[in-house]
Amino acid sequence: MIDASSPRATPAGARRAVALAWRSAPGWLLCHALLTLAGAATPVAAAWLTKLLLDALAARADVALPLLGLAAAGLAAAATPQLLSYSRAELNRAARLRATEELYTAVNGFTGLSRFEDPRLLDRLRLAEQAALTAPNQVVESGLDAARNLLTFCGFLASLAALSPVMAAILTASAVPALLAELALSRRRARMLWRISPAERRELFYGGLLSTAEAAKEIRLFGVGEFLRGRMLAERRATDAAKRAVDRHTLLVQGGLAVLGGAVAMGGLFWAASGGRLTVGDVVLFVAAVAGSQGAMGGLVGELAQTHEALLMMDHFVAVASAGPDLPEPARPRPLPPLRDGIELRDVWFRYADDQPWVLRGVSLRIGCGRSVALVGLNGAGKSTLVKLLCRLYDPVRGTILWDGVDIREVPVQELRRRISPVFQDYMCYDLTAAENITISDLHAAPGVVEAAARRAGVHDVLAGLPHGYDTLLSRTFYSEADHEVPETGVLLSGGQWQRVALARALLRGERDLMILDEPSSGLDPRAEHEIHTMLREHRAGRTSLLISHRLGTVRGSDLIVVLEDGRVSEEGGHEELMAAGRGYARLFDLQSEGYRTGTATPGWS
Ligand SMILES: Nc1ncnc2c1ncn2[C@@H]1O[C@H](COP(=O)(O)OP(=O)(O)OP(=O)(O)O)[C@@H](O)[C@H]1O
């Protein structure tokens, strides 16, 4: 379970950030740390060397050594920022790569679907993506910078204490309110980012609608572009207002802190100039020490606040990256041998969330090994939900699904899925090549096998006839590197052609134990539908399969037809048996076939 509460800065987040940076680039991390420390010592050394030089000049003594030292300090001061900037860039690249890798490894480990349907989790995921790009570096970087500023601060403070212990104490004390105020500011900013995350996601959603080909048709025809643009800008204005409020508060607080710092510095300067107790070198050192320690203190406070803010962001990263699998994993996984007997749903109850209605209410059915089963029912009866449970994309709330008598929760989920070949109702159209669009179901398939699957799905001729054959990109959104010069070679398929590609995907995995076909021919023309179902009838013969279709003519050849109504099995049997029973299936079959002849509509099952 992922915690969806507001983010917190935790030691675990700090440990994770440092460990991540260390694992991604230990050499660059060390180099960066050393350069940062060198950067801390340089200004203090320069101030002391300046004092020594001025005192030597005033006493007409030898100035060679302080001059040499000052030249070295100047060189170091000039070179360190460039070196730091390069090592920072190297460290950032390595840590970003590693963090992104860890985040998406964790996301791929979410074996079910429920997390992808949880808006709070999606908010967290979006912030975790941002955190992966910035937070680990920022924690390390701000931590190191804070250490650098602390060293500089201590160096100057010691110098100042030698001249005026009271001034040193006042300066130290003035750091406390600044630190507390900056921490409060960073908490406020992180809370604001968490609060506006849904609005930022909605803005992205509207932006996506306005700029993608899939949505462009309807948006143009319905003339809702302006309406969506308005909504997108309203979201942006709302998030900007929240950011502006925090920025104004920050301005006020930091302005107040600057005035306080200025007053302390002026008081010190007045004391140093009016006393007449200090040498010229002492006064220069005093001024440098006040300015330097105030600068370092401001930097230290700022860096601590940034570390805090980065840790708050890191909390999102840690929450997602450490979430672990969403479906319970078996403590002692059982092997899953090839199906021999059958798959059984035993009193399966399911709803998508505790506050949602039951979708399946005690479904019991058996898909015998080697049998072709059809599942029919009205829209919303729960057919696709049942398929998702069979693939273990969710677990039943009650009841069990047995594979040769073994509860599928007791076998490794990947093992189960390797044995299933699905065509989903809402199949994907990937912006990849034609060949990749098929092999996505089996990345190791040989080209000949891919072509054979495409032939069986009746799409080989179409794909082979594309400008680059199977290597043609099925997208108008991207173009391949090879197409850089002539980017217009991407091709879009028709709905029916895409459906055949999705079918080819499933056929590529044909020798699996269970074939699931959820509306595999809804977008096909009548001739294509006939061809595909003739092919599928042959393909399914002797194989275990589950076919979902609203066209009852296509399911009549199945060994068993199961009617799902209101989340329950209301009828089951062979086509002839169900027709003879004269109940919902028979009525609907008659009406549908009559509808084909006379054009009348088909009412419900009961
Ligand atoms: N991810 C989800 N989260 C919440 N509710 C869902 C989700 N998916 C489906 N539902 C709900 O579950 C019910 C069953 O949906 P399901 O897709 O299983 O029906 P179906 O029988 O396949 O319908 P159709 O014939 O229209 O494809 C519907 O009321 C639907 O609103």
The ligand as a Gaussian input file, in Angstrom:
#p B3LYP/6-31G(d) Opt

LIG

0 1
 N      -11.186000      -0.139000     -13.943000
 C      -12.431000      -0.013000     -13.497000
 N      -12.688000       0.676000     -12.374000
 C      -13.943000       0.801000     -11.906000
 N      -15.031000       0.248000     -12.503000
 C      -14.836000      -0.456000     -13.632000
 C      -13.533000      -0.612000     -14.189000
 N      -13.654000      -1.351000     -15.308000
 C      -14.950000      -1.650000     -15.448000
 N      -15.656000      -1.119000     -14.427000
 C      -17.097000      -1.280000     -14.197000
 O      -17.345000      -2.671000     -14.090000
 C      -18.547000      -3.008000     -14.757000
 C      -18.267000      -4.160000     -15.728000
 O      -17.419000      -3.699000     -16.732000
 P      -16.824000      -4.688000     -17.819000
 O      -15.898000      -3.910000     -18.687000
 O      -16.292000      -5.894000     -17.163000
 O      -18.151000      -5.068000     -18.617000
 P      -18.315000      -5.873000     -19.971000
 O      -19.294000      -6.940000     -19.712000
 O      -17.000000      -6.291000     -20.525000
 O      -18.953000      -4.726000     -20.869000
 P      -18.886000      -4.492000     -22.460000
 O      -19.750000      -5.501000     -23.096000
 O      -19.447000      -3.125000     -22.578000
 O      -17.471000      -4.567000     -22.849000
 C      -19.058000      -1.751000     -15.412000
 O      -20.102000      -1.255000     -14.619000
 C      -17.904000      -0.794000     -15.376000
 O      -18.318000       0.524000     -15.143000

